[in-house]
Amino acid sequence: MHNGKYPNEWIDEGQELKYFMKSVKVGTQEQFKRQYKDNSAIINSADTPIYVFIKNNTDLKLEGIFSYVDDHTEPDDSKWFRLRKRDVLNMSTSMTMKEYDKQLSKEVAFSSSLSSQERLRRIALQLREPQRIKVITTQYKRSSDVIVEALLRANGVCEICGNSAPFKKASDGSPYLEVHHVLPLSQGGADILENVLAICPNCHRKEHFG
């Protein structure tokens, strides 16, 4: 998004992207041609999903699935694509968990604005078999030693609320607690004992959504 001669930028944060075409330097001039293979692939993508990744140093984060809308030419003859995020809940292709949660929250907010009578009417028109959606997730490889040591340290007691684990695991009868990173791994947190708590499911949800 930054530090390039032709920096890409959001037209509408997270929804619509200004993305510069691939160019080739000929002499002292940069040539932007729609016929170049990389540019042509986007222009002719039709219903093919365009996966947009945002690079931060060496990390790549999948921002979402976009579609080609059109392209534009700047006064200096540089050219860029306008890419728009797709309505992921009405797609048969994959999406990120973040996209799914965000879109579902929007639809819940809209549903809340309706009358109960209108919601019941909409429910009556819905298919009973729910639509299936493919979700792309990224997982960090966690230390099993940290998990076990954190659970032993807690000794069956939530390290936030101080209550006993709400139930025992069917597999081995041990108290059920979840090992939570205080500073998330996605935010640079370390997978070490000092950065984890063994907590009950209720406190775990509160840490993420409370």
N, C-alpha and C positions, 0 to 999 in steps of 0.2 A: 504493500500500500504506500510505502514511502521510499525515499532515497533514490528513486529512479529518475531518469531525465524526463520521463513522462509518467508521473505518479498517478496510480489509480485512486479513485475516491468514491465514497458513497454519495449517490444522488439522494437516496432515502435510506437512512441507516439500517443496515441489515436486510433491506428489501429490494433496493435497486442500485446497481453498481455501474460506474463508469470505468470500463476496462480497455486499456489501449491495445490496439492491434500489434501484432508482431511486425517489426520493421527490419529492413536490411540497409546498412550504410553503403552508399555508392559514392565514392569520392568523399566529399565533405557533407553530403546530403543524406538524410534518413528517408528511405522510401517506404511508404505504407501502401501495400497493395492488397486488395480484397482477394486476389487470386492466390496469394501465398497459402500453402497447404494448411498451416495452423489457423489462419484467418478464415479460409474457406470452410474448414470443418465446423466452426462456430456458426457462420452464416447459413450453412446448409444443414444445421443440426435438427431442424424440424421438431419432432417430439422426443428426440434423444436428449436425456437429461445432461445438463452441464454441472459438474460438481465443482464448487468454488471453495478453494482452500485459502486461508489467510496465513501468511508466513510471519513468524515472530522470531527473529534470529534464526535458529536451526529448527524450530518447532513449526509444524504445520497443523492447523486446526480446520476441520471441515465446517465451513460456515453454512452450507446448505446446497440445495439443488435449484438451479436457475435455468431460465430459457432466454434465448436470443430474441430481442425486441426489434432493434434497428441499429444503424451505425451513423456516426457523424464525423465531419471534417472540421478541424480547427483552422484559424487564420494562417497558422504556420504549416498547413497541409498535413499535420499529424491526424490520425484517425483513431476513433475508439468505438467500442461496442457499448450498447445499453443492454444490460442483463437484468432480468427481473426474477425474483424468487417465486417458485411455484407454490400453489395451494397444496401443501403436502398431504393433507388428509383426503384429498380426492385424486391421489396418484397411485399407480400400481408399482412405482419404483420405490427405492429405499429412501429413508430420511434419518436424520439424527434424533436421538432421544430428546435433545433440547428443542428441536423443531417441533416434535410431536407434542411435548408438554406446553410449549408456547401457543401452538395453534389450538390445542384443546382448551386452554385457559381462555382464549378469545371466544371460542364457541360457547363455553360455560357462561361467560359474561353476557353474551348476547341472549342466551336462553333465560338468564336471570331477569332480563329486561322485559320478557314476555309475560302475559297473563298465564295462570295455571291452565285455563281452558285452552289457550293456544298451544301450550306445551303438550297437553294430553292429546290434542288433535295431531300434532307432529309425531308423537310417539306411536299413535295408531297407524300412521302411514309408513313407519320405518320397517325395514326388513328385520325379521326375528334373528336371522343368522348374521352376526356381526362381520363387518369387512375386516380382512386381514391386511396388515401393513408390515413391511419389512423395515426394521429399525437398525441403523448402524451404530454400534457403540465402541468406545475405546476404553480398554481396561489397563490399569497399571499392574505389573507383576509384583505382588505383595510378598513380604517375608512371612513365611509360615511360623518362623521362630518368634517374631514380634507378636503375632496373633496369639500363640499359645501362652507366651509369657504374660501378656496383658490379661488374658482370661484367668490365669493362675493368680495374678496379683489381685484381681477383683474378688476372687473366691466366691463367686455367685451373687455378688452385691453390685448394683449399678453404681458406677463411679461418679454419677451426677446427682441423682435423686436419693441415693442411699437405700433404696428398696431392694428386696431380694428379687432375683430374676423371676419373671412372670410365669414361667413354666420350664419344664425339663425337656431336653431333646429326646425324641422317640428313638433315635439311633443308638445313643449310649447312656441316656439318663442324666447327662450333665446339665447344669443350669444354662439356660439360653440367654446369652448376652451378645451384643454386636460390637466389634472393634471399630471405633470411629477415629479418623484423623482430625485433630483439633485444627491444624492448618492443612487444608486439603492438598492432596498430591498435585492436583491440577493447578494449584496456586504456588507451587514450589515447596510444599511441605515435605519433610523427610519421613521416610518409613522407619521410624525408630520408636522405642518405648516411650521416650519423653514427649512424643507428639501424638500418642494414642490414648483413648479411654475405652474401657469395656463398659458398655451401657445398655440399658433396656431398650426395646424397640420404640417405646413411647418417647423417651428422651432423644433417641436417635433421630426420629422424625422431627422433633422440636428443634434440634440443632440445625437441620437442613431447611425447615420451612417455618419455624416459629418466629 
